[in-house]
Amino acid sequence: MNTFIELIRRLKQNPHVLALIEYGSAHYTDDFKTGDYDLFVIVEGLSTEIESLHFHVNGIPVDLNVRDIDTLSKQESLTGFEAALLDGRTIFDRHGEIGPLLESIKREVQKPYTHHDVAFCRHGHRHVLDKVQGRLESDPVLCKLLLNANIGWLIQSYFGIRGLPYRGEKDALNYLKSREPAIIDAIGRFYAAPFSEQVEITIQLSELMLRPVGGVWQNGEILAFGETAGENLQTEGKKLFERLFT
């Protein structure tokens, strides 16, 4: 296969293929030279445990995700990555059944972070800052790696603590551009700034991202982890601290 038009034509000819749903910005008729092509293929009578295939067409990466119609019809909601089915463009529907089926499936509301998740997040982003302190000159490569990786994690944390779905870097940045000018400005300044200024920008950005949960873990604050502790996690953590040290 040398073109995406040929790719789609061959899939349409396969009797096991019931529907094709594009997601992302690329359309199979586009003459694009960069990026990738994202596609859901809905099948019937093709027993497989494979969920996706990844290959190239004329040098362009293809992410082809396979879903069985019987499994899909039993789902009451879609969340995370599969929610792209609800936002995608149906370019082929053999029996006209995919549209009504997807309309009947609800988008699951993304659950906000638990109290344990929030504590882990606040601790983790402070931990990154603690690790680079004192190492900026002695181990700059490690510090640059930690600070840059932390930006992506901060963006995911922003969505998690607010109970918003995270659907990848591109959608996340578009969301922030439209709703969080201060955050998107700080991200831009981080990547444009010399290494010596990136720590201070990271501190500012961390406070903006984690504002609803009190920012990063503070000096002198007792922070507890516990996946089963529920909403009383931090109260129980302080009680345990007192029992251990008084």
C-alpha positions as CSV (number, residue, x, y, z in Angstrom):
1,M,0.0,0.0,0.0
2,N,1.4,3.3,-1.1
3,T,-1.5,5.7,-0.3
4,F,-4.1,6.1,2.4
5,I,-6.8,6.0,-0.3
6,E,-5.6,2.5,-1.1
7,L,-5.5,1.6,2.6
8,I,-9.2,2.6,3.0
9,R,-10.2,0.9,-0.2
10,R,-8.8,-2.4,0.8
11,L,-10.4,-2.2,4.3
12,K,-13.8,-1.4,2.7
13,Q,-13.5,-4.5,0.6
14,N,-12.9,-6.8,3.6
15,P,-16.2,-8.4,4.5
16,H,-15.2,-8.5,8.2
17,V,-14.9,-4.7,8.3
18,L,-18.1,-3.0,9.3
19,A,-17.0,0.6,9.9
20,L,-14.0,2.9,9.7
21,I,-13.7,5.9,12.0
22,E,-11.0,8.5,11.7
23,Y,-9.8,10.5,14.7
24,G,-7.2,13.2,14.9
25,S,-6.6,15.9,12.4
26,A,-5.7,13.9,9.3
27,H,-8.2,12.7,6.6
28,Y,-7.2,9.8,4.4
29,T,-7.6,12.0,1.2
30,D,-5.2,14.6,2.6
31,D,-1.8,15.0,0.9
32,F,0.1,15.2,4.2
33,K,3.8,14.6,4.5
34,T,4.2,14.6,8.2
35,G,2.3,13.6,11.3
36,D,0.4,10.3,11.6
37,Y,-2.9,8.8,10.6
38,D,-5.3,7.5,13.3
39,L,-8.1,5.0,12.5
40,F,-10.6,2.8,14.3
41,V,-11.7,-0.3,12.4
42,I,-14.9,-1.9,13.7
43,V,-15.0,-5.6,12.7
44,E,-17.3,-8.6,13.0
45,G,-16.4,-12.3,12.8
46,L,-12.7,-11.7,13.1
47,S,-11.7,-13.3,16.3
48,T,-8.5,-11.7,17.7
49,E,-7.0,-10.5,20.9
50,I,-5.0,-7.8,19.0
51,E,-6.2,-4.3,19.9
52,S,-4.1,-2.2,17.5
53,L,-1.6,-2.4,14.6
54,H,1.1,0.1,13.9
55,F,2.8,0.4,10.5
56,H,3.7,2.9,7.8
57,V,2.1,4.0,4.6
58,N,4.5,5.9,2.3
59,G,6.6,6.7,5.4
60,I,3.7,8.1,7.5
61,P,2.9,6.2,10.8
62,V,-0.5,4.6,11.0
63,D,-2.2,3.8,14.4
64,L,-5.0,1.3,13.4
65,N,-7.2,0.3,16.4
66,V,-9.4,-2.7,16.1
67,R,-12.7,-3.1,18.0
68,D,-15.2,-6.0,17.7
69,I,-18.8,-4.9,17.1
70,D,-20.2,-7.3,19.7
71,T,-17.9,-6.0,22.4
72,L,-18.5,-2.4,21.5
73,S,-22.3,-2.9,21.5
74,K,-22.1,-4.1,25.1
75,Q,-20.4,-1.0,26.4
76,E,-22.5,1.6,28.1
77,S,-19.8,4.3,28.2
78,L,-16.4,5.2,26.7
79,T,-13.6,7.0,28.5
80,G,-10.0,7.7,28.0
81,F,-8.5,6.8,24.6
82,E,-11.7,5.0,23.4
83,A,-13.7,8.2,23.8
84,A,-12.1,9.2,20.4
85,L,-14.7,7.0,18.8
86,L,-17.3,9.5,19.9
87,D,-15.4,12.5,18.5
88,G,-14.2,10.8,15.3
89,R,-15.4,11.0,11.7
90,T,-17.2,7.9,10.3
91,I,-15.9,7.5,6.8
92,F,-17.5,4.0,6.2
93,D,-20.5,2.3,7.8
94,R,-21.4,-0.9,5.9
95,H,-24.9,-1.3,7.3
96,G,-25.5,2.1,8.7
97,E,-25.4,0.8,12.3
98,I,-22.4,2.4,13.8
99,G,-23.8,5.9,14.0
100,P,-26.9,4.9,16.1
101,L,-24.7,2.6,18.2
102,L,-22.2,5.3,19.1
103,E,-25.0,7.8,19.8
104,S,-26.3,5.3,22.4
105,I,-23.0,5.0,24.1
106,K,-22.4,7.7,26.7
107,R,-19.1,9.4,27.4
108,E,-18.1,8.4,30.9
109,V,-17.4,11.3,33.2
110,Q,-13.7,11.2,34.0
111,K,-13.3,10.6,37.7
112,P,-11.2,13.1,39.6
113,Y,-8.1,11.9,41.4
114,T,-8.6,10.2,44.7
115,H,-7.1,11.7,47.9
116,H,-4.3,9.2,47.5
117,D,-3.7,10.3,43.9
118,V,-3.7,14.0,44.9
119,A,-1.1,13.3,47.7
120,F,1.1,11.3,45.3
121,C,0.8,14.1,42.8
122,R,1.6,17.0,45.2
123,H,4.6,15.0,46.6
124,G,5.9,13.9,43.3
125,H,6.1,17.3,41.7
126,R,7.8,18.7,44.8
127,H,10.1,15.8,44.8
128,V,11.3,16.7,41.3
129,L,12.1,20.2,42.5
130,D,13.9,18.8,45.6
131,K,16.0,16.5,43.4
132,V,17.3,19.2,41.1
133,Q,18.2,21.6,44.0
134,G,21.9,21.4,44.5
135,R,22.5,19.5,41.4
136,L,22.1,22.2,38.7
137,E,25.9,22.5,38.3
138,S,27.1,19.1,39.3
139,D,24.6,17.1,37.2
140,P,22.9,19.4,34.7
141,V,21.9,16.5,32.3
142,L,19.9,14.8,35.0
143,C,18.3,18.1,36.0
144,K,17.3,18.9,32.5
145,L,15.8,15.4,32.0
146,L,13.8,15.7,35.3
147,L,12.5,19.2,34.6
148,N,11.5,18.5,31.0
149,A,9.8,15.2,31.9
150,N,8.0,16.9,34.7
151,I,6.2,19.3,32.3
152,G,4.4,16.5,30.6
153,W,3.4,15.0,34.0
154,L,2.2,18.4,35.3
155,I,-0.1,18.7,32.3
156,Q,-1.6,15.3,33.0
157,S,-1.9,16.2,36.7
158,Y,-3.8,19.3,35.7
159,F,-6.5,17.2,34.0
160,G,-6.5,14.5,36.6
161,I,-7.1,16.7,39.7
162,R,-9.9,18.5,37.8
163,G,-11.6,15.3,36.7
164,L,-11.1,16.1,33.0
165,P,-10.2,13.6,30.4
166,Y,-6.7,13.6,29.1
167,R,-6.5,12.7,25.4
168,G,-3.0,13.4,24.5
169,E,-0.5,16.2,24.3
170,K,-2.1,18.0,21.3
171,D,-5.6,18.2,22.7
172,A,-4.3,19.1,26.1
173,L,-2.3,22.0,24.8
174,N,-5.3,23.2,22.8
175,Y,-7.5,23.0,25.9
176,L,-5.0,25.1,27.9
177,K,-4.6,27.6,25.1
178,S,-8.3,28.3,25.2
179,R,-8.8,28.3,29.0
180,E,-5.6,28.9,30.8
181,P,-3.5,31.7,29.3
182,A,-1.2,32.0,32.4
183,I,-0.4,28.3,32.2
184,I,0.2,28.1,28.5
185,D,2.4,31.3,28.8
186,A,4.5,29.6,31.6
187,I,4.9,26.5,29.5
188,G,6.1,28.6,26.6
189,R,8.5,30.6,28.8
190,F,9.9,27.3,30.2
191,Y,11.0,26.0,26.9
192,A,12.3,29.3,25.7
193,A,14.2,30.1,29.0
194,P,17.9,29.2,29.6
195,F,18.4,26.3,32.0
196,S,19.2,28.6,34.9
197,E,15.7,30.0,34.8
198,Q,13.7,26.8,34.3
199,V,13.5,25.8,38.0
200,E,11.8,29.1,39.0
201,I,9.4,28.8,36.1
202,T,8.7,25.1,37.1
203,I,7.8,26.3,40.6
204,Q,5.4,28.9,39.2
205,L,3.9,26.4,36.8
206,S,3.5,23.8,39.5
207,E,1.5,26.2,41.7
208,L,-0.8,27.1,38.8
209,M,-1.4,23.5,37.7
210,L,-2.0,22.2,41.3
211,R,-3.8,25.2,42.7
212,P,-7.1,23.4,43.3
213,V,-5.4,20.9,45.7
214,G,-3.1,23.4,47.5
215,G,-0.1,23.3,45.2
216,V,3.0,21.2,45.7
217,W,3.8,19.5,49.0
218,Q,4.9,22.3,51.4
219,N,7.9,22.3,53.8
220,G,6.6,21.3,57.3
221,E,3.4,19.6,55.9
222,I,2.7,16.0,56.8
223,L,1.5,14.2,53.7
224,A,0.1,10.7,53.8
225,F,-0.4,8.1,51.1
226,G,-3.0,5.3,51.3
227,E,-5.1,4.0,48.4
228,T,-7.9,2.6,50.6
229,A,-8.0,5.4,53.2
230,G,-10.6,7.6,51.5
231,E,-11.3,11.2,52.1
232,N,-9.9,11.1,55.7
233,L,-6.5,10.2,54.4
234,Q,-4.6,13.2,55.6
235,T,-6.4,13.3,59.0
236,E,-5.5,9.7,59.6
237,G,-1.9,10.4,58.5
238,K,-1.5,13.1,61.1
239,K,-3.0,10.8,63.7
240,L,-0.5,8.0,62.8
241,F,2.3,10.5,62.9
242,E,1.3,11.5,66.5
243,R,1.1,7.9,67.6
244,L,4.5,7.2,66.3
245,F,6.3,10.3,67.7
246,T,4.5,11.2,70.9
